[in-house]
Amino acid sequence: MRPEPAIDSLRARIEKIEGRNRRARSVLPFGIAALDSRLPGGGLALGALHEIAGGGNGAIDGAAAALFAGGVAARTRGKILWCITRPDLFAPALAQAGLPSDRVIYVEAGDDKTILACMEEGIRHGGLGAVVGEVARLSMTSSRRLQLAAESAHTIGIVLRRWRRQTEAADFGQPTAAMTRWRVSVLPSAPLPVPGVGRHRWLVELIRARAGESADFELEACDDKGRLAVPVDLVDRSGAAQGRRRGASA
């Protein structure tokens, strides 16, 4: 979809009102035109905070969200700081999403408060490619601190939302200072002509993008370079391949 001048003008006015003209303009494109066109600048903003969660409360969608985050981190340069409360990340799966174990520094902490503090310190370091933190809850105050740190250090921060209880999932809809909010769900993979499992597919929902546009995409999961792809059988289909516009933002 080609950007319209009126929309570009409105985005510039919003950025001026929000005082975001001092933020770094560099972005990390996904390499998928339909997806990048929904993001300001044509990609995922570096020097910014982003939120990612699984589409459901189950472990499978949660794993897909973690791999989506891993794929984003894999396409940055340098070491990745990954802050966790539970040591249940499967390193070989992250490697298949483009993030080998020798690039990841793990920090295990006891609670969300400590995770957020570790994230802020990691982001402010300024020498990391990305900082990922797994938390159940994210307040506006905490997200604002992380966003300001990311802007200052020009480091991408990713909050991966994981919940131990159903009641914690409702926090994902609360306002935060993150630039984008994503939800990732597992879809059936494409059938193969021989016995086996094809490349995994995800429903990637861009729930919110500041100065951007929300949309849903059916995509193939990250490859060993951290890259997503549009399924071959959907390339010419206007719905899933080009992204379905969302009616409301969460």
Rosetta silent file (secondary structure, phi, psi, omega in degrees, C-alpha in Angstrom):
SEQUENCE: MRPEPAIDSLRARIEKIEGRNRRARSVLPFGIAALDSRLPGGGLALGALHEIAGGGNGAIDGAAAALFAGGVAARTRGKILWCITRPDLFAPALAQAGLPSDRVIYVEAGDDKTILACMEEGIRHGGLGAVVGEVARLSMTSSRRLQLAAESAHTIGIVLRRWRRQTEAADFGQPTAAMTRWRVSVLPSAPLPVPGVGRHRWLVELIRARAGESADFELEACDDKGRLAVPVDLVDRSGAAQGRRRGASA
SCORE:     score description
SCORE:     0.000 S_00000001
   1 L     0.000  128.510 -177.732    0.000    0.000    0.000 S_00000001
   2 L   -80.761  130.324  179.341    1.459    3.330   -0.999 S_00000001
   3 L   -60.645  143.265  179.731    1.612    5.939    1.807 S_00000001
   4 L   -98.281  142.787 -178.361   -0.716    8.892    1.268 S_00000001
   5 H   -55.426  -40.002 -178.872    0.563   12.500    1.654 S_00000001
   6 H   -63.129  -38.499  179.610   -2.225   13.387    4.077 S_00000001
   7 H   -69.350  -42.643  177.892   -1.313   10.448    6.321 S_00000001
   8 H   -60.209  -40.766  178.948    2.397   11.310    6.197 S_00000001
   9 H   -64.415  -41.246  179.062    1.567   14.898    7.144 S_00000001
  10 H   -65.000  -41.613  178.179   -0.606   13.728   10.030 S_00000001
  11 H   -60.887  -41.518  179.547    2.140   11.402   11.278 S_00000001
  12 H   -63.706  -38.579  178.940    4.656   14.287   11.210 S_00000001
  13 H   -67.432  -39.569  178.677    2.271   16.476   13.211 S_00000001
  14 H   -64.085  -43.089  178.452    1.722   13.711   15.782 S_00000001
  15 H   -61.163  -38.645 -179.291    5.479   13.214   16.157 S_00000001
  16 H   -67.412  -42.045  179.875    5.927   16.958   16.675 S_00000001
  17 H   -63.911  -41.239 -177.509    3.176   17.077   19.319 S_00000001
  18 L   -81.650   -2.263  178.109    4.634   14.056   21.140 S_00000001
  19 L    70.650   28.621 -176.766    8.150   15.520   20.979 S_00000001
  20 H   -92.209   10.277 -179.746    9.533   12.547   19.125 S_00000001
  21 H   -69.027  -16.020  179.339   11.610   14.567   16.690 S_00000001
  22 H   -87.823   -6.606 -178.075   14.656   13.865   18.851 S_00000001
  23 L   -75.871  152.295  178.319   14.303   10.139   18.502 S_00000001
  24 L   -64.571  142.856 -176.429   16.535    8.178   16.216 S_00000001
  25 L   -96.151   -9.149 -176.288   15.027    7.594   12.824 S_00000001
  26 L   -68.947  148.084 -176.468   16.814    4.387   11.921 S_00000001
  27 E  -134.465  167.049  176.798   14.664    1.295   11.656 S_00000001
  28 E  -115.750   96.931 -176.934   14.993   -2.449   11.278 S_00000001
  29 L   -67.894  150.668  173.647   12.904   -3.475    8.265 S_00000001
  30 L   -83.451  -17.240 -177.701   11.237   -6.884    8.154 S_00000001
  31 L    82.334   10.910  177.011   11.797   -7.069    4.411 S_00000001
  32 L  -118.245  111.666 -170.378    8.075   -7.592    3.785 S_00000001
  33 H   -57.070  -43.521 -177.171    6.637   -4.568    2.019 S_00000001
  34 H   -63.396  -32.579  179.669    3.082   -5.008    3.270 S_00000001
  35 H   -80.718  -47.540 -178.035    4.325   -5.189    6.866 S_00000001
  36 H   -62.740  -30.949 -178.498    6.991   -2.480    6.702 S_00000001
  37 L   -68.532  -17.238  178.731    4.538   -0.044    5.113 S_00000001
  38 L   -86.498   -6.985 -177.148    2.419   -0.175    8.296 S_00000001
  39 L  -107.864  138.234  178.443    5.356    0.974   10.431 S_00000001
  40 L   -62.866  131.546 -178.219    6.622    4.585   10.577 S_00000001
  41 L    86.110   -5.899  176.908    9.927    4.836    8.753 S_00000001
  42 L    84.299   25.112  177.303    9.397    1.518    6.998 S_00000001
  43 L   176.449 -178.970  179.396   10.504   -0.839    9.764 S_00000001
  44 E   -75.403  123.202 -174.552   10.740   -1.569   13.455 S_00000001
  45 E   -64.966  128.591  168.934   12.166    1.493   15.174 S_00000001
  46 L   -80.735  161.981 -176.789   15.579    1.080   16.759 S_00000001
  47 L    64.948   39.679 -177.314   16.099    3.107   19.899 S_00000001
  48 L  -154.551  164.574  178.691   12.576    2.198   21.016 S_00000001
  49 E  -102.974  140.091  179.480   10.606   -0.208   23.175 S_00000001
  50 E  -133.849  147.322  179.843    8.353   -2.889   21.683 S_00000001
  51 E  -113.123  139.222  178.483    5.898   -5.345   23.265 S_00000001
  52 E  -137.582  139.636  176.886    5.298   -8.922   22.104 S_00000001
  53 E  -144.989  160.370  173.451    2.941  -11.597   23.466 S_00000001
  54 E   -75.656  153.474 -176.911    1.542  -14.945   22.440 S_00000001
  55 L   -68.956  -25.335  177.109   -1.944  -14.994   20.962 S_00000001
  56 L  -126.418 -171.169 -179.738   -3.262  -17.287   23.678 S_00000001
  57 L   -95.434    1.223 -177.937   -2.294  -18.256   27.168 S_00000001
  58 L   -81.000  168.027 -177.289   -0.785  -21.587   26.113 S_00000001
  59 H   -70.694  -30.082 -175.785    2.874  -22.513   25.865 S_00000001
  60 H   -68.106  -48.589  177.208    2.800  -22.957   22.067 S_00000001
  61 H   -65.963  -34.739  176.604    1.743  -19.400   21.275 S_00000001
  62 H   -62.823  -38.834  178.141    4.103  -18.189   23.994 S_00000001
  63 H   -67.036  -39.035  177.932    6.969  -20.031   22.303 S_00000001
  64 H   -62.155  -40.341  178.207    6.036  -18.463   18.955 S_00000001
  65 H   -63.549  -40.452  178.878    6.138  -15.010   20.546 S_00000001
  66 H   -64.549  -39.019  179.722    9.583  -15.750   21.996 S_00000001
  67 H   -70.835  -35.184  174.665   10.863  -16.895   18.597 S_00000001
  68 H   -60.682  -44.801  177.263    9.417  -13.789   16.956 S_00000001
  69 H   -63.040  -40.962  178.612   11.344  -11.695   19.496 S_00000001
  70 H   -62.275  -38.377  178.623   14.422  -13.818   18.868 S_00000001
  71 H   -65.080  -39.329  176.447   14.162  -13.232   15.136 S_00000001
  72 H   -63.480  -48.603 -178.915   14.008   -9.473   15.652 S_00000001
  73 H   -61.556  -36.244 -177.478   16.992   -9.567   18.016 S_00000001
  74 H   -62.002  -29.086 -176.699   18.917  -11.793   15.589 S_00000001
  75 L   -87.854    3.120  171.342   18.787   -9.104   12.904 S_00000001
  76 L   -92.280  175.719  179.737   20.477   -6.533   15.129 S_00000001
  77 L  -106.703  141.285  175.606   24.231   -6.332   15.649 S_00000001
  78 L    98.506 -175.805 -178.747   26.067   -7.365   18.784 S_00000001
  79 L   -72.018  155.788  179.133   25.225   -9.353   21.872 S_00000001
  80 E  -116.384  127.901  174.509   21.663   -9.810   23.096 S_00000001
  81 E   -95.638  121.658 -177.571   20.722   -9.499   26.773 S_00000001
  82 E  -119.690  112.766 -174.480   17.765  -11.770   27.575 S_00000001
  83 E  -100.743  125.563 -173.055   16.276  -11.308   31.068 S_00000001
  84 E  -132.575  156.650  170.446   14.138  -14.181   32.398 S_00000001
  85 L  -106.600  -18.480  178.667   12.387  -15.315   35.551 S_00000001
  86 L  -127.537  125.570 -177.863   12.086  -18.930   34.423 S_00000001
  87 L   -80.174   63.437 -176.559   15.014  -20.802   32.794 S_00000001
  88 L  -119.440   14.663  175.021   12.821  -22.503   30.193 S_00000001
  89 L   -71.568  138.239 -179.481   14.077  -20.975   26.944 S_00000001
  90 L   -99.273  101.102 -173.232   15.079  -23.645   24.418 S_00000001
  91 H   -56.782  -41.811  178.230   18.363  -22.406   22.969 S_00000001
  92 H   -59.304  -33.819  178.572   18.318  -24.667   19.846 S_00000001
  93 H   -68.278  -40.434  176.386   14.928  -23.206   18.877 S_00000001
  94 H   -62.943  -37.800  178.342   16.294  -19.669   19.212 S_00000001
  95 H   -62.776  -37.995  177.799   19.256  -20.712   17.054 S_00000001
  96 H   -67.381  -23.019  176.510   16.811  -21.895   14.369 S_00000001
  97 L   -90.412   10.475  174.005   15.243  -18.413   14.527 S_00000001
  98 L    99.835    2.049 -175.184   18.660  -16.905   13.782 S_00000001
  99 L  -116.859   91.451 -179.478   19.908  -16.283   17.309 S_00000001
 100 L   -68.145  156.834 -173.562   22.804  -18.629   18.224 S_00000001
 101 H   -64.242  -27.628 -177.951   23.593  -19.202   21.886 S_00000001
 102 H   -75.384   -3.792  175.062   26.972  -17.447   21.704 S_00000001
 103 H   -98.601   -8.192 -171.630   25.185  -14.146   21.010 S_00000001
 104 E  -107.323  131.296  171.938   22.881  -14.346   24.019 S_00000001
 105 E  -108.510  117.272 -177.982   23.662  -13.267   27.585 S_00000001
 106 E   -95.172  138.015  173.450   21.041  -14.635   29.969 S_00000001
 107 E  -125.391  122.230  178.613   20.120  -12.940   33.221 S_00000001
 108 E  -104.162  125.531 -178.919   17.825  -14.796   35.609 S_00000001
 109 L  -127.564  166.699 -171.604   15.957  -12.671   38.142 S_00000001
 110 L   -86.580  -23.211 -175.481   13.284  -13.405   40.694 S_00000001
 111 L  -154.300  173.816 -177.230   10.469  -11.059   39.725 S_00000001
 112 H   -60.506  -40.131 -176.980    9.188   -8.509   37.211 S_00000001
 113 H   -59.703  -43.294  179.524   10.615   -5.555   39.125 S_00000001
 114 H   -70.193  -38.441  177.274   14.140   -6.962   38.937 S_00000001
 115 H   -59.138  -46.360 -178.918   13.714   -7.924   35.286 S_00000001
 116 H   -64.339  -36.696  177.409   12.701   -4.375   34.389 S_00000001
 117 H   -65.952  -41.651  178.102   15.666   -2.970   36.325 S_00000001
 118 H   -64.298  -40.190  178.282   18.040   -5.334   34.488 S_00000001
 119 H   -60.115  -46.313 -177.500   16.481   -4.335   31.182 S_00000001
 120 H   -62.876  -41.501  178.226   16.977   -0.657   31.863 S_00000001
 121 H   -64.278  -41.863  179.981   20.611   -1.177   32.833 S_00000001
 122 H   -64.586  -41.857  179.344   21.189   -3.298   29.746 S_00000001
 123 H   -65.473  -44.006 -178.064   19.596   -0.769   27.430 S_00000001
 124 H   -66.550  -20.478  176.900   21.510    2.134   28.978 S_00000001
 125 H   -56.038  -41.508  174.909   24.778    0.223   28.412 S_00000001
 126 L    82.154   -5.406 -178.248   24.441    1.129   24.747 S_00000001
 127 L  -107.398    9.073 -178.489   26.688   -1.647   23.459 S_00000001
 128 L  -102.249  152.339  177.426   24.083   -4.368   23.016 S_00000001
 129 L   -71.172  -41.577  179.531   22.166   -5.219   19.882 S_00000001
 130 E  -159.598  157.886  176.111   18.901   -5.691   21.764 S_00000001
 131 E  -127.142  122.727 -179.460   17.589   -6.264   25.272 S_00000001
 132 E  -113.976  135.215  177.622   14.712   -8.699   25.827 S_00000001
 133 E  -134.171  133.666 -179.407   12.863   -9.019   29.118 S_00000001
 134 E   -98.973  115.409 -179.770   10.098  -11.453   30.062 S_00000001
 135 E  -138.485  158.053  176.207    7.508   -9.929   32.393 S_00000001
 136 L   -87.882  -41.576 -175.854    3.843  -10.434   33.224 S_00000001
 137 L  -121.479  146.281  178.800    2.970   -6.816   33.929 S_00000001
 138 L  -140.866  110.116 -178.873    4.233   -3.569   32.433 S_00000001
 139 L   -82.373  164.103  176.531    3.123   -0.257   33.889 S_00000001
 140 H   -61.137  -40.068 -179.128    3.111    3.047   32.040 S_00000001
 141 H   -63.843  -46.076 -179.556    5.846    4.329   34.356 S_00000001
 142 H   -65.519  -43.395 -179.280    8.118    1.332   33.768 S_00000001
 143 H   -65.742  -34.803  178.432    7.544    1.335   30.029 S_00000001
 144 H   -65.505  -40.698  177.403    8.248    5.054   29.872 S_00000001
 145 H   -61.638  -43.621 -179.631   11.587    4.560   31.645 S_00000001
 146 H   -67.555  -39.460  179.505   12.532    1.809   29.192 S_00000001
 147 H   -63.362  -44.420  179.191   11.413    3.864   26.202 S_00000001
 148 H   -65.214  -38.713  177.468   13.489    6.856   27.300 S_00000001
 149 H   -63.951  -41.931  179.920   16.493    4.616   27.938 S_00000001
 150 H   -64.220  -41.265  177.449   16.128    3.050   24.490 S_00000001
 151 H   -62.094  -43.100 -176.808   15.925    6.464   22.844 S_00000001
 152 H   -67.509  -43.199 -175.786   19.001    7.666   24.722 S_00000001
 153 H   -91.802   -7.052 -177.262   21.145    4.585   24.063 S_00000001
 154 L    55.848   44.457  178.326   19.740    3.861   20.609 S_00000001
 155 L  -121.798  139.733 -179.359   19.172    0.256   21.621 S_00000001
 156 E   -81.267  132.928  177.109   16.073   -1.735   20.857 S_00000001
 157 E  -114.725  136.200 -179.004   14.149   -3.016   23.873 S_00000001
 158 E  -126.213  119.910  173.789   11.653   -5.875   23.681 S_00000001
 159 E   -97.133  115.388  179.100    9.225   -6.700   26.469 S_00000001
 160 E   -98.235  114.165 -174.360    8.044  -10.282   26.052 S_00000001
 161 E   -83.870  122.712  177.011    4.812  -10.709   27.979 S_00000001
 162 L  -132.244  136.893 -174.991    4.445  -14.043   29.809 S_00000001
 163 L  -121.842  139.694  174.977    1.742  -14.829   32.313 S_00000001
 164 L   -90.940  -26.911 -177.776    1.541  -17.354   35.107 S_00000001
 165 L  -130.616  152.376 -178.474   -2.142  -16.684   35.771 S_00000001
 166 H   -59.153  -36.519 -177.091   -5.124  -15.836   33.581 S_00000001
 167 H   -63.672  -26.027 -178.329   -5.756  -12.610   35.503 S_00000001
 168 H   -74.697  -22.055 -176.686   -2.338  -11.271   34.485 S_00000001
 169 H   -64.765  -29.036 -178.849   -3.187  -11.514   30.767 S_00000001
 170 H   -63.925  -22.162 -179.135   -5.591   -8.555   31.012 S_00000001
 171 H   -65.473  -22.243 -177.877   -2.617   -6.284   31.712 S_00000001
 172 H   -64.067  -24.461  179.615   -1.553   -6.650   28.052 S_00000001
 173 H   -86.344   -4.548 -178.058   -4.379   -4.345   26.976 S_00000001
 174 L   -76.680  150.539 -179.759   -3.341   -1.521   29.276 S_00000001
 175 L   -63.390  140.958  173.973   -1.655    1.596   27.815 S_00000001
 176 L  -139.088  175.497  179.691    2.148    1.637   27.772 S_00000001
 177 L   -92.737    7.193 -178.610    4.839    3.807   26.212 S_00000001
 178 L   -64.014  146.324  179.951    5.985    1.076   23.813 S_00000001
 179 L   -70.738  -39.514  179.003    6.248    2.088   20.146 S_00000001
 180 E  -135.622  157.992  176.200    4.615   -1.101   18.886 S_00000001
 181 E  -134.348  128.647 -174.808    2.589   -3.968   20.324 S_00000001
 182 E  -125.113  150.497  172.394    2.511   -7.403   18.675 S_00000001
 183 E  -133.653  132.502 -174.314    0.635  -10.665   19.209 S_00000001
 184 E  -123.471  129.196  179.208    1.824  -13.915   17.624 S_00000001
 185 E  -128.043  151.380 -179.611   -0.220  -17.124   17.245 S_00000001
 186 E   -83.594  137.603  174.359    0.620  -20.455   15.711 S_00000001
 187 E  -119.341  160.116  175.921   -1.147  -21.534   12.493 S_00000001
 188 L   -61.517  139.074  178.009   -1.054  -24.915   10.728 S_00000001
 189 L   -76.067  162.887 -179.179    1.986  -25.225    8.500 S_00000001
 190 L   -67.220  137.111  178.403    1.623  -25.779    4.769 S_00000001
 191 L   -65.544  145.509  179.219    1.126  -29.449    3.822 S_00000001
 192 L  -104.569  154.141  177.478    4.111  -31.122    2.158 S_00000001
 193 L   -72.701  -10.673  178.245    4.002  -33.610   -0.731 S_00000001
 194 L  -125.990  161.373  178.100    6.050  -35.987    1.437 S_00000001
 195 L   -57.603  135.293  179.667    5.719  -36.979    5.115 S_00000001
 196 L   148.128 -178.637 -178.844    6.995  -34.228    7.383 S_00000001
 197 L  -117.083  127.396  179.326    6.241  -30.801    8.766 S_00000001
 198 L   -75.598  179.327  179.053    6.569  -27.682    6.631 S_00000001
 199 L   -60.320  133.987 -176.945    7.914  -24.330    7.714 S_00000001
 200 L   -60.563  149.593  176.867    5.899  -23.048   10.631 S_00000001
 201 E  -121.439  147.006  178.929    3.322  -20.337   10.071 S_00000001
 202 E  -128.013  149.859  163.054    2.225  -17.588   12.393 S_00000001
 203 E   -92.758  111.254 -178.357   -0.601  -15.111   12.597 S_00000001
 204 E  -103.300  114.993 -178.478    1.308  -11.898   13.357 S_00000001
 205 E  -106.396  116.717  170.932   -0.934   -9.135   14.670 S_00000001
 206 E   -86.621   92.862 -173.144    0.411   -5.600   14.768 S_00000001
 207 E   -73.197  -37.192 -179.198   -2.018   -4.456   17.417 S_00000001
 208 E  -149.541  137.616  175.332   -0.634   -0.969   17.831 S_00000001
 209 E  -142.456  115.911  179.405    1.997    1.136   16.089 S_00000001
 210 L   -62.706  127.622 -177.249    2.501    4.755   17.054 S_00000001
 211 L    61.562   19.176  177.098    2.161    6.879   13.927 S_00000001
 212 L  -126.134 -158.559 -174.413    1.614    3.622   12.051 S_00000001
 213 L  -135.975  131.464  179.699   -1.268    1.364   11.166 S_00000001
 214 L   -74.516  148.336  179.616   -2.484   -1.828   12.817 S_00000001
 215 E  -168.090  163.784  176.555   -2.889   -4.950   10.702 S_00000001
 216 E  -114.058  146.710 -179.646   -2.788   -8.761   10.745 S_00000001
 217 E  -139.421  138.957  170.532   -0.473  -10.923    8.658 S_00000001
 218 E   -99.600  116.134 -171.009   -0.195  -14.619    7.969 S_00000001
 219 E  -134.213  158.709  171.449    3.536  -15.276    7.663 S_00000001
 220 E   -80.575  143.992 -175.664    6.089  -18.043    7.678 S_00000001
 221 L   -64.243  166.692 -177.155    8.096  -18.247   10.901 S_00000001
 222 L   -57.869  139.147  173.332   11.624  -16.883   11.225 S_00000001
 223 L   -89.960 -167.644 -175.394   14.326  -18.691    9.283 S_00000001
 224 L   -75.317    4.055  171.846   17.923  -19.163   10.451 S_00000001
 225 L  -111.495    4.148 -178.546   18.609  -15.504    9.697 S_00000001
 226 L    81.670   13.615 -175.231   15.661  -14.243   11.734 S_00000001
 227 L   -96.256  136.684  171.417   13.681  -13.354    8.608 S_00000001
 228 L   -85.109  167.986  177.616    9.937  -13.756    8.183 S_00000001
 229 E  -151.431  153.393  173.903    8.409  -14.559    4.797 S_00000001
 230 L   -84.099  126.740  178.431    5.075  -14.437    3.037 S_00000001
 231 L   -54.738  140.158 -176.111    3.860  -17.990    2.238 S_00000001
 232 H   -57.351  -39.998 -177.131    4.155  -18.716   -1.467 S_00000001
 233 H   -74.324   -4.377  179.069    0.494  -19.673   -1.754 S_00000001
 234 H  -112.243   -2.057 -175.337   -0.536  -16.297   -0.265 S_00000001
 235 L   -56.356  -40.638 -176.285    1.709  -13.989   -2.277 S_00000001
 236 L   -98.330    6.533  179.290   -1.031  -13.155   -4.738 S_00000001
 237 L   -94.369  125.453 -171.082   -3.880  -13.260   -2.251 S_00000001
 238 L   -68.769  -23.792 -175.246   -4.895   -9.746   -1.261 S_00000001
 239 L   -77.598  -76.532 -172.682   -6.058  -10.613    2.268 S_00000001
 240 L   -68.297  -40.213 -174.449   -3.468  -12.500    4.285 S_00000001
 241 L   -69.278  -36.379 -176.378   -0.405  -11.644    2.219 S_00000001
 242 L   -91.817   -6.443  178.417   -1.012   -7.886    2.163 S_00000001
 243 L    92.107  127.457  178.161   -2.199   -7.599    5.742 S_00000001
 244 E   -94.088  127.990 -179.543   -5.725   -7.161    6.988 S_00000001
 245 E   -67.378  134.424  178.986   -6.409   -3.790    8.524 S_00000001
 246 L   -84.482  144.579 -178.629   -7.488   -4.010   12.128 S_00000001
 247 L   -77.358  -26.508 -177.908  -10.664   -2.294   13.171 S_00000001
 248 L  -150.924  153.051  177.762   -9.422   -1.211   16.586 S_00000001
 249 L   -97.497  146.303  177.219   -6.194   -1.054   18.507 S_00000001
 250 L   -90.196    0.000    0.000   -5.658   -2.783   21.832 S_00000001
